[in-house]
Amino acid sequence: MTANDTSATATEQLTIDVRGMLCPLPVLKARKRLKTMENGEILKVIATDPAAVIDFPHFCSEAGHELLDSRQDNGELVFVIRKTHDT
């Protein structure tokens, strides 16, 4: 999967892969994808940038989206965000 790939699961969760991208690109890619989504939809972000641990909670807080999960999984950072309103 490349950094620009997205996929949807049966639950309509979209996933973006921003592994290898550095700040601010992971958050910018997530924000761009969230703008195309409906309220209530869920975006999963897979990242490797250590700064993402700070960036995604801050972004969600500032933009008003709900950060459902934030974890490290096999050396990758995973963030699950619910879009709560149009930004």
C-alpha positions as CSV (number, residue, x, y, z in Angstrom):
1,M,0.0,0.0,0.0
2,T,1.3,3.5,-0.8
3,A,1.0,6.6,1.2
4,N,-1.9,7.8,-1.0
5,D,-4.0,4.6,-0.8
6,T,-7.3,4.5,0.9
7,S,-9.6,1.6,1.6
8,A,-13.0,1.1,3.1
9,T,-14.2,-1.9,5.2
10,A,-17.6,-3.3,5.6
11,T,-18.3,-0.8,8.4
12,E,-17.4,2.1,6.1
13,Q,-14.2,2.9,8.0
14,L,-11.7,4.5,5.7
15,T,-8.0,3.9,6.2
16,I,-5.2,6.2,5.0
17,D,-1.6,5.1,5.1
18,V,0.8,7.9,5.8
19,R,3.8,5.8,6.9
20,G,7.1,7.5,6.0
21,M,5.6,11.0,5.9
22,L,6.8,13.6,8.4
23,C,5.0,16.4,10.2
24,P,2.9,18.1,9.0
25,L,1.9,15.8,6.2
26,P,0.2,13.0,8.2
27,V,-2.3,15.5,9.7
28,L,-2.7,17.4,6.5
29,K,-3.6,14.2,4.6
30,A,-6.0,13.2,7.4
31,R,-7.7,16.6,7.3
32,K,-8.1,16.5,3.5
33,R,-9.7,13.0,3.7
34,L,-12.0,14.1,6.6
35,K,-13.3,17.0,4.5
36,T,-14.7,14.4,2.0
37,M,-16.3,12.3,4.6
38,E,-19.8,12.5,6.2
39,N,-20.3,13.3,9.9
40,G,-20.1,10.2,12.0
41,E,-17.8,8.3,9.6
42,I,-14.6,6.9,10.9
43,L,-11.0,7.4,9.6
44,K,-8.2,5.1,10.6
45,V,-4.7,6.6,10.1
46,I,-1.5,4.5,10.0
47,A,1.6,6.6,10.6
48,T,5.3,6.3,11.6
49,D,6.2,9.9,12.4
50,P,6.9,10.1,16.2
51,A,5.4,13.6,16.2
52,A,2.0,12.1,15.2
53,V,1.5,11.1,18.9
54,I,1.3,14.8,19.7
55,D,-0.1,16.1,16.4
56,F,-3.3,13.9,16.1
57,P,-4.7,14.5,19.5
58,H,-4.1,18.3,19.1
59,F,-5.6,18.3,15.6
60,C,-8.7,16.4,16.8
61,S,-9.1,18.8,19.8
62,E,-8.7,21.9,17.7
63,A,-10.9,20.6,14.8
64,G,-13.6,19.2,17.1
65,H,-13.3,15.6,15.8
66,E,-13.4,12.6,18.2
67,L,-10.2,10.7,18.6
68,L,-11.6,7.2,19.3
69,D,-8.2,5.3,19.6
70,S,-4.5,6.1,19.6
71,R,-2.1,3.2,19.9
72,Q,1.2,1.8,18.8
73,D,0.9,-1.4,16.8
74,N,4.1,-3.3,15.7
75,G,6.1,-0.1,15.5
76,E,3.4,1.9,13.7
77,L,1.1,4.5,15.1
78,V,-2.6,4.0,14.6
79,F,-5.2,6.8,15.1
80,V,-9.0,6.3,14.8
81,I,-10.9,9.5,14.3
82,R,-14.7,10.0,14.1
83,K,-15.7,13.0,12.0
84,T,-18.0,15.1,14.2
85,H,-18.7,18.1,12.0
86,D,-17.8,19.9,8.8
87,T,-14.5,21.7,9.0
